Amino acid sequence: MRKFAISDIHGTRRTFLALLDKIQLTTADELYLLGDYIDRGPDSKGVIDEIWQLQAAGYQVHCLRGNHEQLLLDLIAAPTEYWGIAYPDRQMYRSFGIKAAHDLPLVYYEWMQQLPFFFTVDEYLLVHAGLNFRAAFPLLDRSAMLWIRDWRAVIDRSWLKGRIIVHGHTPTPRNVIENYLATVDQTPVLVIDNGCVYPHIQGMGSLCALELMERQLFFQELVG
């Protein structure tokens, strides 16, 4: 049995499927998805549908909440108080066949509503964005778990108790991701967001999977 983590699929259904094919995922494996299934890419709905199909077929797929799911939930809850025009992007609307956030089919809304904010898997703590170590109880700061950036310098090793944080949210060049893995014993944080929707940026443009048990990275270039 293997255990994989993938983050920030962002509507790139074909790339997601290609990455699953590359890692040769089986029903004996565990797959942890760290949020941001929607927006930016062309097929937000298709990504969620594929996740559901995998689960229905017996694959062990576990999903976290990302800030983009939270944005959509917030927009539905308070449409006059939120971004409205700037968010979400029109590709997301088109993929669901809707014209406004409140038209999102209930089954997708309810699925996003029940998504947790973190997982603990063996020695790993999986989260979308990171943790606020300035908070008295980092795992209670849900906003930080979805949004925080630039927090590596304030890691509390005594609080972690040997655990390693794996997160997405911040698009990161491949060589930096690989360097973080090589130095994880010094800094127990691994980022796995390679900005798959940004192929025009040097070092980015792939969807990344981390096999947790062997600490092995896999990269799948964006499939157009």
Residue pairs with C-beta under 8 A, 6 or more apart in sequence:
1 28
1 29
1 30
2 23
2 28
2 29
2 30
2 211
2 212
2 213
2 214
3 29
3 30
3 31
3 32
3 121
3 122
3 211
3 212
3 213
4 23
4 25
4 29
4 30
4 31
4 32
4 209
4 210
4 211
4 212
5 31
5 32
5 33
5 34
5 124
5 126
5 166
5 192
5 209
5 210
5 212
6 16
6 19
6 31
6 32
6 33
6 34
6 192
6 207
6 208
6 209
6 210
7 33
7 34
7 35
7 36
7 66
7 128
7 167
7 168
7 169
7 192
7 193
7 208
8 34
8 35
8 36
8 66
8 168
8 169
8 171
8 193
8 195
8 196
8 207
9 15
9 16
9 33
9 36
9 37
9 41
9 47
9 196
9 207
10 36
10 37
10 38
10 39
10 40
10 41
10 44
10 68
10 196
10 197
11 37
11 38
11 39
11 40
11 41
11 42
11 43
11 44
11 46
11 47
11 91
11 92
11 95
11 197
12 41
12 42
12 43
12 47
12 196
12 197
12 207
12 222
12 223
13 41
13 42
13 43
13 46
13 47
13 50
14 43
14 223
15 41
15 196
15 207
15 220
15 221
15 222
15 223
16 47
16 50
16 207
17 50
18 220
18 223
19 207
19 209
19 218
19 220
20 31
22 209
22 218
22 220
23 209
23 211
23 218
25 31
25 59
27 57
27 58
27 59
27 60
29 59
29 60
30 60
30 62
30 121
31 54
31 59
31 60
31 61
31 62
32 62
32 63
32 64
32 119
32 121
32 126
33 51
33 61
33 62
33 63
33 64
34 64
34 66
34 126
34 127
34 128
34 166
34 167
34 168
34 192
35 63
35 64
35 65
35 66
35 67
35 68
35 69
35 115
35 128
35 146
35 168
35 169
36 66
36 67
36 68
36 69
36 128
36 168
36 169
37 44
37 47
37 48
37 51
37 63
37 66
37 68
37 69
38 44
38 47
38 48
38 68
38 69
38 72
38 88
38 92
39 68
39 87
39 88
39 89
39 91
39 92
40 89
40 91
40 197
41 47
41 91
41 196
41 197
42 91
42 95
43 95
44 91
44 92
44 95
44 96
45 95
45 96
45 97
45 108
46 95
48 108
48 111
51 61
51 63
54 61
55 61
62 119
63 115
64 115
64 116
64 117
64 118
64 119
64 126
64 127
64 128
65 112
65 115
65 116
65 117
65 128
65 146
66 128
66 146
66 168
66 169
67 128
67 129
67 146
67 147
67 169
68 88
69 112
69 115
70 146
71 82
71 83
71 87
71 88
72 87
72 88
72 92
72 101
72 104
72 112
73 109
73 112
73 113
74 82
75 82
75 83
75 84
75 87
75 88
75 101
76 101
76 102
76 104
76 109
79 100
79 101
79 102
88 101
93 99
93 100
96 103
96 104
96 105
96 108
98 104
117 127
117 128
117 139
117 142
117 145
117 146
118 125
118 126
118 127
118 139
118 145
119 125
119 126
119 127
120 126
120 163
121 212
122 212
122 213
123 162
123 163
123 164
124 163
124 164
124 165
124 166
124 212
125 131
125 160
125 163
125 164
125 165
125 166
126 165
126 166
126 167
127 145
127 165
127 166
127 167
128 145
128 146
128 167
128 168
128 169
129 144
129 145
129 146
129 147
129 148
129 149
129 167
129 168
129 169
129 170
130 144
130 145
130 148
130 149
130 151
130 165
130 167
130 169
130 189
131 138
131 139
131 141
131 144
131 145
131 148
131 151
131 165
132 138
132 141
132 144
132 148
132 151
133 151
133 154
133 155
133 156
133 159
134 154
135 141
135 144
138 144
138 156
138 159
139 145
144 151
146 169
147 169
148 169
149 169
149 170
152 187
152 189
155 165
155 187
155 188
155 189
157 188
160 188
162 188
163 188
164 184
164 188
164 189
164 190
165 188
165 189
165 190
166 190
166 191
166 192
166 210
166 212
167 189
167 190
167 191
167 192
167 193
168 191
168 192
168 193
169 193
170 191
170 193
171 193
171 194
171 195
171 198
171 201
171 204
172 180
172 191
172 193
172 194
172 195
172 204
173 194
173 201
173 202
173 203
173 204
174 194
174 203
174 204
174 206
174 208
174 219
175 203
176 191
176 203
177 190
177 191
177 192
177 194
177 208
177 217
178 217
180 187
180 189
180 190
180 191
181 190
181 210
181 215
181 217
184 190
184 215
190 210
192 208
192 209
192 210
192 217
193 208
194 203
194 204
194 205
194 206
194 207
194 208
194 219
195 201
195 204
195 205
196 204
196 205
196 206
196 207
196 208
196 220
196 222
197 222
198 204
198 205
199 205
199 221
199 222
205 221
205 222
206 219
206 220
206 221
206 222
207 219
207 220
207 222
208 217
208 218
208 219
208 220
209 217
209 218
209 219
209 220
210 216
210 217
210 218
211 217
211 218
